[in-house]
Amino acid sequence: MKLVRLSNLLPFFLVFVVFVENSQAIPAFSRQTGLECMMCHAQNQTKLNGFGRGFARSAYTMSSQNGSQSLIVGDEIGLGMPMVLNMSLMLKARYDKGYGDINGKGVIPKTPNGDLIDTNRGVYEIFKTSTLNIGGKVADNVGALIEFREKEGKSILGGKVVSSFELAKAYAGFSIFSTDTYGPFSGAETYNTGLYKPLRQFENHKLTNAAQATDLASGEATGGQLFYSGENLFATLGAYVPKHNNDGIDIGGSMIPFSRIAYEQPIGDTNLIMGGYGIKGVAKMRNTTFEPKLIGYVPQALVEVKKEAYGVDLQVEGYLFSQSSLLTANAVLKNTTTLDKPYLMNYLTGSILTSIFGEPEDADMKAYSIEWEVYPISSLGLKLSVLKLDDMGSHTYEPDKVDVKDKNTYTVGFDYSYRQNIMLSMEYSMIQPMKKDIEDYTALLTVLTISL
């Protein structure tokens, strides 16, 4: 095991010192409600507690009565709707370093000169995953959360609108959503088990969380859902198309159904949450929409993308072993994606430089993960995770990918929060590939997050 050089982390500590003296907790929903961030997020900026889950399921409509400032406030704005929208900016600086890290075909990536590339050398990503968010109350019983960010030089707009109605001690409503990265559970998911990418315990989600590692809970998705949230029961049913921009998708027959159910039960000082989820259906889309690189190489035609996935998850929050803790587990029991015309998704020339492989990656996968974080003090979280991943895909057109992703991964790390809206995370992963001809490798990820 190689040691981490302190010089690699110096830029993050310098940025941290510059910001901590001048920052205050002023993200969008804190402005709207007049409450501190910790009311919804407990010890961590990303993970939600029970109060935060209730706020999200009520359509972000709680407003402050003490006159706290908003980006837009008014009783008669637009169509006479009472609107309270606020803006927040989440800045992220990342340092990613791999030791013996492999690419998708089990090879350590090098330049023609034999030099290591990508994360093996250490990559600084300043603000690459930063986002601008606008969220809050749009009308009575209606809220929205809109996200702007940059991806590969393009501006990306995504978000969701939630309408929720209070029924005694429960909420019922619907949401519509569109995202290029957060997957089909983006609309109303509020648990921290990784089904909705922003609600996860580890920054390096691909090495720590089963739903993220199998790509079941990530990627493009546009859809809608109905949901019910009671004191103990949460249930949702919806449908989606696997694209953010739906051009080229046969909407009439391509909505893929999905469902989610969870049960919450307080036990002493802890809250036990058990759940399950499933996806099953077919989407029709043009082959060139699924993989734009195929344009000009193969004829345009509709292909059927069949998706079937299901799993179970667990969350325990509160006190474990006399320590404030959060424990999550996720088991992806099946995640398959198949095409009816795979020959229309691949252009083979015999040269890896000109061949185009458009068949779905991770075509048949399952995974298991356990993540535990303990808080010896309210601002510090110590983390541990275990992940097991099995890729059973045949990878017919790329046989050198067979079993390359199979691995056991062990990750340790910490989160340190300063003034609620500033967090430094550091995570170190040890990866043991199951394929005999791939050696063990490690990864270090350091992330500084500032919410303004």
Secondary structure, DSSP 4 states (H G I P E B T S, - for coil): -PPPPHHHHHHHHHHHHHHHTT-----HHHHHH---THHHHTTSSS---HHHHHHHHTTT----SS----SEEEEEETTTEEEEEEEEEEEEEEEEEEES---TTS---B-TTS-B-GGGT-EEEESTT-EEEEEEEEETTEEEEEEEEEETTEEEEEEEEEEEEEETTEEEEEEEEEESSB-TTTTT---SSSSSTTS-S-S-GGGT-HHHHTTTT-B-EEEEEEEEE-SSEEEEEEEEES-SS-TTB-GGG-PEEEEEEEEEEEETTEEEEEEEEEEEEEEEEEHHHH-GGGTTTS---EEEEEEEEEEEEEEEEEEETTEEEEEEEEEEEEEEEEES-GGGSEE--S-TTT-EE-SPSS-EEEEEEEEEEEEEETTEEEEEEEEEEEE----TT-GGGTTTT-EEEEEEEEEEEETTTEEEEEEEEEEEESSTTS--EEEEEEEEEEE-
